[in-house]
């Protein structure tokens, strides 16, 4: 149960960690060739979604409290182009983006949540900016999971409750809950 703004920050950081883990578990099931596969000319590959998230994170979380979240050196359109980067290159961008996010969020104090930050020259409270990014990354992590599952359907391992196993999972949870009483 969340009781104050300190809890909000801790819970939010934990939610970002869970998103990162979920995406990485999905990506781990995809081979290098499929990592760069697009479903059609208007779709993005896993590589491009990861590259876009990383570019967004670098822009938003670098100088989070002190500079506009849309950095002048960000070239968003290039995030949707494969420019010869290897999977390792793109995953290094991903790791750096998450590092910047956690370095920006971890030192925040409850009083910081009402401060104003800018994103594309538009004022946001820190709270609103964090929520904006959480929503943005949730959408893209959902795309990553969907696309990874599609591309690896022949050997996909569920990241949550596998189909047809809800009752077994619920029974295990109830037994565990009863044994903890």
CNS distance restraints for C-alpha pairs under 8 A (distance, minus, plus):
assign (resid   2 and name CA) (resid   7 and name CA) 5.52 0.50 0.50
assign (resid   2 and name CA) (resid   8 and name CA) 6.64 0.50 0.50
assign (resid   3 and name CA) (resid   7 and name CA) 6.26 0.50 0.50
assign (resid   4 and name CA) (resid   8 and name CA) 6.46 0.50 0.50
assign (resid   5 and name CA) (resid   9 and name CA) 6.32 0.50 0.50
assign (resid   5 and name CA) (resid 110 and name CA) 5.21 0.50 0.50
assign (resid   6 and name CA) (resid  10 and name CA) 6.35 0.50 0.50
assign (resid   6 and name CA) (resid 109 and name CA) 7.00 0.50 0.50
assign (resid   6 and name CA) (resid 110 and name CA) 5.59 0.50 0.50
assign (resid   7 and name CA) (resid  11 and name CA) 5.87 0.50 0.50
assign (resid   8 and name CA) (resid  12 and name CA) 5.91 0.50 0.50
assign (resid   9 and name CA) (resid  13 and name CA) 6.09 0.50 0.50
assign (resid   9 and name CA) (resid 105 and name CA) 7.75 0.50 0.50
assign (resid   9 and name CA) (resid 108 and name CA) 7.74 0.50 0.50
assign (resid   9 and name CA) (resid 109 and name CA) 8.00 0.50 0.50
assign (resid   9 and name CA) (resid 110 and name CA) 7.53 0.50 0.50
assign (resid  10 and name CA) (resid  14 and name CA) 6.16 0.50 0.50
assign (resid  11 and name CA) (resid  15 and name CA) 6.16 0.50 0.50
assign (resid  12 and name CA) (resid  16 and name CA) 6.31 0.50 0.50
assign (resid  13 and name CA) (resid  17 and name CA) 6.31 0.50 0.50
assign (resid  13 and name CA) (resid 102 and name CA) 7.37 0.50 0.50
assign (resid  13 and name CA) (resid 105 and name CA) 7.14 0.50 0.50
assign (resid  13 and name CA) (resid 106 and name CA) 7.55 0.50 0.50
assign (resid  14 and name CA) (resid  18 and name CA) 6.21 0.50 0.50
assign (resid  15 and name CA) (resid  19 and name CA) 6.23 0.50 0.50
assign (resid  16 and name CA) (resid  20 and name CA) 6.27 0.50 0.50
assign (resid  16 and name CA) (resid 134 and name CA) 7.02 0.50 0.50
assign (resid  17 and name CA) (resid  21 and name CA) 6.22 0.50 0.50
assign (resid  18 and name CA) (resid  22 and name CA) 6.03 0.50 0.50
assign (resid  19 and name CA) (resid  23 and name CA) 6.16 0.50 0.50
assign (resid  19 and name CA) (resid 137 and name CA) 7.73 0.50 0.50
assign (resid  19 and name CA) (resid 138 and name CA) 6.94 0.50 0.50
assign (resid  19 and name CA) (resid 141 and name CA) 6.72 0.50 0.50
assign (resid  20 and name CA) (resid  24 and name CA) 6.15 0.50 0.50
assign (resid  20 and name CA) (resid  98 and name CA) 7.90 0.50 0.50
assign (resid  20 and name CA) (resid 141 and name CA) 7.97 0.50 0.50
assign (resid  21 and name CA) (resid  25 and name CA) 6.09 0.50 0.50
assign (resid  22 and name CA) (resid  26 and name CA) 6.35 0.50 0.50
assign (resid  22 and name CA) (resid 141 and name CA) 7.56 0.50 0.50
assign (resid  22 and name CA) (resid 145 and name CA) 7.80 0.50 0.50
assign (resid  22 and name CA) (resid 159 and name CA) 7.35 0.50 0.50
assign (resid  23 and name CA) (resid  27 and name CA) 6.08 0.50 0.50
assign (resid  23 and name CA) (resid 141 and name CA) 5.62 0.50 0.50
assign (resid  23 and name CA) (resid 144 and name CA) 6.31 0.50 0.50
assign (resid  23 and name CA) (resid 145 and name CA) 6.42 0.50 0.50
assign (resid  24 and name CA) (resid  28 and name CA) 5.94 0.50 0.50
assign (resid  25 and name CA) (resid  29 and name CA) 6.87 0.50 0.50
assign (resid  25 and name CA) (resid 159 and name CA) 7.40 0.50 0.50
assign (resid  26 and name CA) (resid  30 and name CA) 7.26 0.50 0.50
assign (resid  26 and name CA) (resid 144 and name CA) 7.05 0.50 0.50
assign (resid  26 and name CA) (resid 145 and name CA) 5.52 0.50 0.50
assign (resid  26 and name CA) (resid 148 and name CA) 5.89 0.50 0.50
assign (resid  26 and name CA) (resid 149 and name CA) 7.37 0.50 0.50
assign (resid  26 and name CA) (resid 159 and name CA) 7.50 0.50 0.50
assign (resid  27 and name CA) (resid  35 and name CA) 7.71 0.50 0.50
assign (resid  27 and name CA) (resid  46 and name CA) 7.92 0.50 0.50
assign (resid  27 and name CA) (resid 144 and name CA) 7.40 0.50 0.50
assign (resid  27 and name CA) (resid 145 and name CA) 7.74 0.50 0.50
assign (resid  27 and name CA) (resid 148 and name CA) 6.40 0.50 0.50
assign (resid  29 and name CA) (resid 148 and name CA) 7.21 0.50 0.50
assign (resid  29 and name CA) (resid 152 and name CA) 7.03 0.50 0.50
assign (resid  29 and name CA) (resid 156 and name CA) 6.95 0.50 0.50
assign (resid  29 and name CA) (resid 157 and name CA) 7.82 0.50 0.50
assign (resid  30 and name CA) (resid  34 and name CA) 6.07 0.50 0.50
assign (resid  30 and name CA) (resid  35 and name CA) 6.10 0.50 0.50
assign (resid  30 and name CA) (resid 148 and name CA) 6.27 0.50 0.50
assign (resid  30 and name CA) (resid 151 and name CA) 7.26 0.50 0.50
assign (resid  30 and name CA) (resid 152 and name CA) 6.41 0.50 0.50
assign (resid  31 and name CA) (resid  35 and name CA) 6.16 0.50 0.50
assign (resid  32 and name CA) (resid  36 and name CA) 6.93 0.50 0.50
assign (resid  32 and name CA) (resid  87 and name CA) 6.82 0.50 0.50
assign (resid  33 and name CA) (resid  37 and name CA) 6.67 0.50 0.50
assign (resid  34 and name CA) (resid 151 and name CA) 6.66 0.50 0.50
assign (resid  35 and name CA) (resid  45 and name CA) 6.57 0.50 0.50
assign (resid  35 and name CA) (resid  46 and name CA) 5.29 0.50 0.50
assign (resid  35 and name CA) (resid  47 and name CA) 5.65 0.50 0.50
assign (resid  35 and name CA) (resid  87 and name CA) 7.57 0.50 0.50
assign (resid  36 and name CA) (resid  45 and name CA) 5.29 0.50 0.50
assign (resid  36 and name CA) (resid  46 and name CA) 6.23 0.50 0.50
assign (resid  36 and name CA) (resid  47 and name CA) 5.46 0.50 0.50
assign (resid  36 and name CA) (resid  48 and name CA) 7.75 0.50 0.50
assign (resid  37 and name CA) (resid  45 and name CA) 5.22 0.50 0.50
assign (resid  37 and name CA) (resid  46 and name CA) 7.30 0.50 0.50
assign (resid  38 and name CA) (resid  43 and name CA) 5.75 0.50 0.50
assign (resid  38 and name CA) (resid  44 and name CA) 5.66 0.50 0.50
assign (resid  38 and name CA) (resid  45 and name CA) 4.62 0.50 0.50
assign (resid  38 and name CA) (resid  46 and name CA) 7.92 0.50 0.50
assign (resid  39 and name CA) (resid  43 and name CA) 5.95 0.50 0.50
assign (resid  39 and name CA) (resid  44 and name CA) 7.70 0.50 0.50
assign (resid  39 and name CA) (resid  45 and name CA) 7.63 0.50 0.50
assign (resid  44 and name CA) (resid  48 and name CA) 5.74 0.50 0.50
assign (resid  44 and name CA) (resid  49 and name CA) 6.34 0.50 0.50
assign (resid  44 and name CA) (resid  80 and name CA) 7.16 0.50 0.50
assign (resid  45 and name CA) (resid  49 and name CA) 6.36 0.50 0.50
assign (resid  46 and name CA) (resid  50 and name CA) 6.10 0.50 0.50
assign (resid  46 and name CA) (resid 144 and name CA) 6.12 0.50 0.50
assign (resid  46 and name CA) (resid 147 and name CA) 7.11 0.50 0.50
assign (resid  46 and name CA) (resid 148 and name CA) 7.48 0.50 0.50
assign (resid  47 and name CA) (resid  51 and name CA) 6.04 0.50 0.50
assign (resid  47 and name CA) (resid  82 and name CA) 7.90 0.50 0.50
assign (resid  47 and name CA) (resid  87 and name CA) 7.16 0.50 0.50
assign (resid  47 and name CA) (resid  90 and name CA) 6.86 0.50 0.50
assign (resid  48 and name CA) (resid  52 and name CA) 5.95 0.50 0.50
assign (resid  48 and name CA) (resid  79 and name CA) 6.39 0.50 0.50
assign (resid  48 and name CA) (resid  80 and name CA) 5.33 0.50 0.50
assign (resid  48 and name CA) (resid  81 and name CA) 6.85 0.50 0.50
assign (resid  48 and name CA) (resid  82 and name CA) 6.91 0.50 0.50
assign (resid  49 and name CA) (resid  53 and name CA) 6.22 0.50 0.50
assign (resid  49 and name CA) (resid  80 and name CA) 7.54 0.50 0.50
assign (resid  49 and name CA) (resid 140 and name CA) 6.86 0.50 0.50
assign (resid  49 and name CA) (resid 144 and name CA) 7.26 0.50 0.50
assign (resid  50 and name CA) (resid  54 and name CA) 6.14 0.50 0.50
assign (resid  50 and name CA) (resid  90 and name CA) 7.05 0.50 0.50
assign (resid  50 and name CA) (resid  91 and name CA) 7.52 0.50 0.50
assign (resid  50 and name CA) (resid  94 and name CA) 6.44 0.50 0.50
assign (resid  51 and name CA) (resid  55 and name CA) 6.11 0.50 0.50
assign (resid  51 and name CA) (resid  79 and name CA) 5.65 0.50 0.50
assign (resid  51 and name CA) (resid  80 and name CA) 7.51 0.50 0.50
assign (resid  51 and name CA) (resid  90 and name CA) 5.92 0.50 0.50
assign (resid  51 and name CA) (resid  93 and name CA) 6.90 0.50 0.50
assign (resid  51 and name CA) (resid  94 and name CA) 6.83 0.50 0.50
assign (resid  52 and name CA) (resid  56 and name CA) 6.06 0.50 0.50
assign (resid  52 and name CA) (resid  76 and name CA) 7.38 0.50 0.50
assign (resid  52 and name CA) (resid  79 and name CA) 4.85 0.50 0.50
assign (resid  52 and name CA) (resid  80 and name CA) 6.64 0.50 0.50
assign (resid  53 and name CA) (resid  57 and name CA) 6.06 0.50 0.50
assign (resid  53 and name CA) (resid  94 and name CA) 7.23 0.50 0.50
assign (resid  53 and name CA) (resid  97 and name CA) 7.69 0.50 0.50
assign (resid  53 and name CA) (resid 137 and name CA) 7.10 0.50 0.50
assign (resid  53 and name CA) (resid 140 and name CA) 7.56 0.50 0.50
assign (resid  54 and name CA) (resid  58 and name CA) 6.15 0.50 0.50
assign (resid  54 and name CA) (resid  93 and name CA) 5.62 0.50 0.50
assign (resid  54 and name CA) (resid  94 and name CA) 4.76 0.50 0.50
assign (resid  54 and name CA) (resid  95 and name CA) 7.81 0.50 0.50
assign (resid  54 and name CA) (resid  96 and name CA) 7.36 0.50 0.50
assign (resid  54 and name CA) (resid  97 and name CA) 4.85 0.50 0.50
assign (resid  54 and name CA) (resid  98 and name CA) 7.59 0.50 0.50
assign (resid  55 and name CA) (resid  59 and name CA) 6.26 0.50 0.50
assign (resid  55 and name CA) (resid  74 and name CA) 7.27 0.50 0.50
assign (resid  55 and name CA) (resid  76 and name CA) 7.21 0.50 0.50
assign (resid  55 and name CA) (resid  79 and name CA) 6.73 0.50 0.50
assign (resid  55 and name CA) (resid  93 and name CA) 7.65 0.50 0.50
assign (resid  55 and name CA) (resid  97 and name CA) 7.18 0.50 0.50
assign (resid  56 and name CA) (resid  60 and name CA) 5.96 0.50 0.50
assign (resid  56 and name CA) (resid  76 and name CA) 7.85 0.50 0.50
assign (resid  56 and name CA) (resid  97 and name CA) 7.89 0.50 0.50
assign (resid  57 and name CA) (resid  61 and name CA) 5.63 0.50 0.50
assign (resid  57 and name CA) (resid  62 and name CA) 7.81 0.50 0.50
assign (resid  57 and name CA) (resid  97 and name CA) 4.89 0.50 0.50
assign (resid  57 and name CA) (resid  98 and name CA) 7.03 0.50 0.50
assign (resid  57 and name CA) (resid 100 and name CA) 7.11 0.50 0.50
assign (resid  57 and name CA) (resid 101 and name CA) 6.59 0.50 0.50
assign (resid  58 and name CA) (resid  62 and name CA) 5.77 0.50 0.50
assign (resid  58 and name CA) (resid  96 and name CA) 7.60 0.50 0.50
assign (resid  58 and name CA) (resid  97 and name CA) 5.24 0.50 0.50
assign (resid  58 and name CA) (resid 100 and name CA) 6.67 0.50 0.50
assign (resid  59 and name CA) (resid  69 and name CA) 5.57 0.50 0.50
assign (resid  59 and name CA) (resid  70 and name CA) 5.55 0.50 0.50
assign (resid  59 and name CA) (resid  71 and name CA) 5.37 0.50 0.50
assign (resid  59 and name CA) (resid  74 and name CA) 6.62 0.50 0.50
assign (resid  60 and name CA) (resid  64 and name CA) 6.21 0.50 0.50
assign (resid  60 and name CA) (resid  68 and name CA) 7.66 0.50 0.50
assign (resid  60 and name CA) (resid  69 and name CA) 4.11 0.50 0.50
assign (resid  60 and name CA) (resid  70 and name CA) 6.25 0.50 0.50
assign (resid  60 and name CA) (resid  71 and name CA) 7.68 0.50 0.50
assign (resid  60 and name CA) (resid 119 and name CA) 7.67 0.50 0.50
assign (resid  61 and name CA) (resid  69 and name CA) 6.91 0.50 0.50
assign (resid  61 and name CA) (resid  97 and name CA) 7.96 0.50 0.50
assign (resid  61 and name CA) (resid 100 and name CA) 5.70 0.50 0.50
assign (resid  61 and name CA) (resid 101 and name CA) 5.36 0.50 0.50
assign (resid  61 and name CA) (resid 104 and name CA) 6.04 0.50 0.50
assign (resid  62 and name CA) (resid  67 and name CA) 7.91 0.50 0.50
assign (resid  62 and name CA) (resid  69 and name CA) 7.60 0.50 0.50
assign (resid  62 and name CA) (resid 100 and name CA) 6.42 0.50 0.50
assign (resid  62 and name CA) (resid 104 and name CA) 7.53 0.50 0.50
assign (resid  63 and name CA) (resid  67 and name CA) 5.35 0.50 0.50
assign (resid  63 and name CA) (resid  68 and name CA) 7.90 0.50 0.50
assign (resid  63 and name CA) (resid  69 and name CA) 7.83 0.50 0.50
assign (resid  63 and name CA) (resid 104 and name CA) 7.86 0.50 0.50
assign (resid  64 and name CA) (resid  68 and name CA) 7.43 0.50 0.50
assign (resid  64 and name CA) (resid  69 and name CA) 6.50 0.50 0.50
assign (resid  64 and name CA) (resid 104 and name CA) 6.44 0.50 0.50
assign (resid  64 and name CA) (resid 117 and name CA) 7.28 0.50 0.50
assign (resid  65 and name CA) (resid 116 and name CA) 7.81 0.50 0.50
assign (resid  65 and name CA) (resid 117 and name CA) 5.83 0.50 0.50
assign (resid  65 and name CA) (resid 126 and name CA) 7.99 0.50 0.50
assign (resid  66 and name CA) (resid 117 and name CA) 7.21 0.50 0.50
assign (resid  67 and name CA) (resid  71 and name CA) 7.98 0.50 0.50
assign (resid  67 and name CA) (resid 117 and name CA) 7.48 0.50 0.50
assign (resid  67 and name CA) (resid 118 and name CA) 7.01 0.50 0.50
assign (resid  68 and name CA) (resid 117 and name CA) 6.96 0.50 0.50
assign (resid  68 and name CA) (resid 118 and name CA) 4.72 0.50 0.50
assign (resid  68 and name CA) (resid 119 and name CA) 5.24 0.50 0.50
assign (resid  68 and name CA) (resid 120 and name CA) 6.46 0.50 0.50
assign (resid  68 and name CA) (resid 121 and name CA) 6.57 0.50 0.50
assign (resid  69 and name CA) (resid 117 and name CA) 7.84 0.50 0.50
assign (resid  69 and name CA) (resid 118 and name CA) 6.06 0.50 0.50
assign (resid  69 and name CA) (resid 119 and name CA) 4.51 0.50 0.50
assign (resid  69 and name CA) (resid 120 and name CA) 6.55 0.50 0.50
assign (resid  70 and name CA) (resid  74 and name CA) 7.12 0.50 0.50
assign (resid  70 and name CA) (resid 119 and name CA) 5.74 0.50 0.50
assign (resid  70 and name CA) (resid 120 and name CA) 5.32 0.50 0.50
assign (resid  75 and name CA) (resid  79 and name CA) 7.08 0.50 0.50
assign (resid  76 and name CA) (resid  80 and name CA) 7.47 0.50 0.50
assign (resid  77 and name CA) (resid  81 and name CA) 7.26 0.50 0.50
assign (resid  78 and name CA) (resid  82 and name CA) 7.93 0.50 0.50
assign (resid  85 and name CA) (resid  89 and name CA) 5.70 0.50 0.50
assign (resid  85 and name CA) (resid  90 and name CA) 6.50 0.50 0.50
assign (resid  86 and name CA) (resid  90 and name CA) 6.38 0.50 0.50
assign (resid  87 and name CA) (resid  91 and name CA) 6.04 0.50 0.50
assign (resid  88 and name CA) (resid  92 and name CA) 6.05 0.50 0.50
assign (resid  89 and name CA) (resid  93 and name CA) 6.46 0.50 0.50
assign (resid  90 and name CA) (resid  94 and name CA) 6.30 0.50 0.50
assign (resid  91 and name CA) (resid  95 and name CA) 6.18 0.50 0.50
assign (resid  92 and name CA) (resid  96 and name CA) 6.18 0.50 0.50
assign (resid  93 and name CA) (resid  97 and name CA) 6.15 0.50 0.50
assign (resid  94 and name CA) (resid  98 and name CA) 6.38 0.50 0.50
assign (resid  95 and name CA) (resid  99 and name CA) 6.10 0.50 0.50
assign (resid  96 and name CA) (resid 100 and name CA) 6.21 0.50 0.50
assign (resid  97 and name CA) (resid 101 and name CA) 6.29 0.50 0.50
assign (resid  98 and name CA) (resid 102 and name CA) 6.19 0.50 0.50
assign (resid  99 and name CA) (resid 103 and name CA) 6.03 0.50 0.50
assign (resid 100 and name CA) (resid 104 and name CA) 6.08 0.50 0.50
assign (resid 101 and name CA) (resid 105 and name CA) 6.18 0.50 0.50
assign (resid 102 and name CA) (resid 106 and name CA) 5.65 0.50 0.50
assign (resid 103 and name CA) (resid 107 and name CA) 7.18 0.50 0.50
assign (resid 104 and name CA) (resid 108 and name CA) 7.34 0.50 0.50
assign (resid 108 and name CA) (resid 112 and name CA) 6.09 0.50 0.50
assign (resid 108 and name CA) (resid 113 and name CA) 7.90 0.50 0.50
assign (resid 109 and name CA) (resid 113 and name CA) 7.36 0.50 0.50
assign (resid 111 and name CA) (resid 115 and name CA) 7.51 0.50 0.50
assign (resid 112 and name CA) (resid 126 and name CA) 6.74 0.50 0.50
assign (resid 113 and name CA) (resid 125 and name CA) 6.50 0.50 0.50
assign (resid 113 and name CA) (resid 126 and name CA) 4.74 0.50 0.50
assign (resid 113 and name CA) (resid 127 and name CA) 4.87 0.50 0.50
assign (resid 114 and name CA) (resid 125 and name CA) 5.32 0.50 0.50
assign (resid 114 and name CA) (resid 126 and name CA) 5.93 0.50 0.50
assign (resid 114 and name CA) (resid 127 and name CA) 6.62 0.50 0.50
assign (resid 115 and name CA) (resid 125 and name CA) 5.47 0.50 0.50
assign (resid 115 and name CA) (resid 126 and name CA) 5.65 0.50 0.50
assign (resid 116 and name CA) (resid 123 and name CA) 6.18 0.50 0.50
assign (resid 116 and name CA) (resid 124 and name CA) 5.47 0.50 0.50
assign (resid 116 and name CA) (resid 125 and name CA) 4.49 0.50 0.50
assign (resid 116 and name CA) (resid 126 and name CA) 5.90 0.50 0.50
assign (resid 117 and name CA) (resid 123 and name CA) 5.74 0.50 0.50
assign (resid 117 and name CA) (resid 124 and name CA) 5.33 0.50 0.50
assign (resid 117 and name CA) (resid 125 and name CA) 6.08 0.50 0.50
assign (resid 117 and name CA) (resid 126 and name CA) 6.10 0.50 0.50
assign (resid 117 and name CA) (resid 129 and name CA) 7.47 0.50 0.50
assign (resid 118 and name CA) (resid 122 and name CA) 5.25 0.50 0.50
assign (resid 118 and name CA) (resid 123 and name CA) 4.59 0.50 0.50
assign (resid 118 and name CA) (resid 124 and name CA) 5.91 0.50 0.50
assign (resid 119 and name CA) (resid 123 and name CA) 6.57 0.50 0.50
assign (resid 119 and name CA) (resid 124 and name CA) 7.15 0.50 0.50
assign (resid 119 and name CA) (resid 129 and name CA) 7.91 0.50 0.50
assign (resid 124 and name CA) (resid 128 and name CA) 5.78 0.50 0.50
assign (resid 124 and name CA) (resid 129 and name CA) 5.74 0.50 0.50
assign (resid 125 and name CA) (resid 129 and name CA) 6.18 0.50 0.50
assign (resid 126 and name CA) (resid 130 and name CA) 6.10 0.50 0.50
assign (resid 127 and name CA) (resid 131 and name CA) 6.24 0.50 0.50
assign (resid 128 and name CA) (resid 132 and name CA) 5.97 0.50 0.50
assign (resid 129 and name CA) (resid 133 and name CA) 6.31 0.50 0.50
assign (resid 130 and name CA) (resid 134 and name CA) 6.13 0.50 0.50
assign (resid 131 and name CA) (resid 135 and name CA) 6.13 0.50 0.50
assign (resid 132 and name CA) (resid 136 and name CA) 6.22 0.50 0.50
assign (resid 133 and name CA) (resid 137 and name CA) 6.04 0.50 0.50
assign (resid 134 and name CA) (resid 138 and name CA) 6.04 0.50 0.50
assign (resid 135 and name CA) (resid 139 and name CA) 6.31 0.50 0.50
assign (resid 136 and name CA) (resid 140 and name CA) 6.54 0.50 0.50
assign (resid 137 and name CA) (resid 141 and name CA) 5.93 0.50 0.50
assign (resid 138 and name CA) (resid 142 and name CA) 6.08 0.50 0.50
assign (resid 139 and name CA) (resid 143 and name CA) 6.43 0.50 0.50
assign (resid 140 and name CA) (resid 144 and name CA) 6.21 0.50 0.50
assign (resid 141 and name CA) (resid 145 and name CA) 6.20 0.50 0.50
assign (resid 142 and name CA) (resid 146 and name CA) 6.07 0.50 0.50
assign (resid 143 and name CA) (resid 147 and name CA) 5.94 0.50 0.50
assign (resid 144 and name CA) (resid 148 and name CA) 5.87 0.50 0.50
assign (resid 145 and name CA) (resid 149 and name CA) 5.97 0.50 0.50
assign (resid 146 and name CA) (resid 150 and name CA) 6.15 0.50 0.50
assign (resid 147 and name CA) (resid 151 and name CA) 6.05 0.50 0.50
assign (resid 148 and name CA) (resid 152 and name CA) 6.05 0.50 0.50
assign (resid 149 and name CA) (resid 153 and name CA) 5.51 0.50 0.50
assign (resid 149 and name CA) (resid 156 and name CA) 5.98 0.50 0.50
assign (resid 152 and name CA) (resid 156 and name CA) 5.31 0.50 0.50
assign (resid 158 and name CA) (resid 162 and name CA) 5.43 0.50 0.50
assign (resid 161 and name CA) (resid 165 and name CA) 6.50 0.50 0.50
assign (resid 161 and name CA) (resid 166 and name CA) 6.32 0.50 0.50
assign (resid 161 and name CA) (resid 169 and name CA) 7.23 0.50 0.50
assign (resid 162 and name CA) (resid 166 and name CA) 7.35 0.50 0.50
assign (resid 165 and name CA) (resid 169 and name CA) 6.25 0.50 0.50
assign (resid 166 and name CA) (resid 170 and name CA) 6.06 0.50 0.50
assign (resid 167 and name CA) (resid 171 and name CA) 6.13 0.50 0.50
assign (resid 168 and name CA) (resid 172 and name CA) 6.24 0.50 0.50
assign (resid 169 and name CA) (resid 173 and name CA) 6.23 0.50 0.50
assign (resid 170 and name CA) (resid 174 and name CA) 6.19 0.50 0.50
assign (resid 171 and name CA) (resid 175 and name CA) 6.14 0.50 0.50
assign (resid 172 and name CA) (resid 176 and name CA) 6.08 0.50 0.50
assign (resid 173 and name CA) (resid 177 and name CA) 6.05 0.50 0.50
assign (resid 174 and name CA) (resid 178 and name CA) 6.11 0.50 0.50
assign (resid 175 and name CA) (resid 179 and name CA) 6.16 0.50 0.50
assign (resid 176 and name CA) (resid 180 and name CA) 6.32 0.50 0.50
assign (resid 177 and name CA) (resid 181 and name CA) 6.74 0.50 0.50
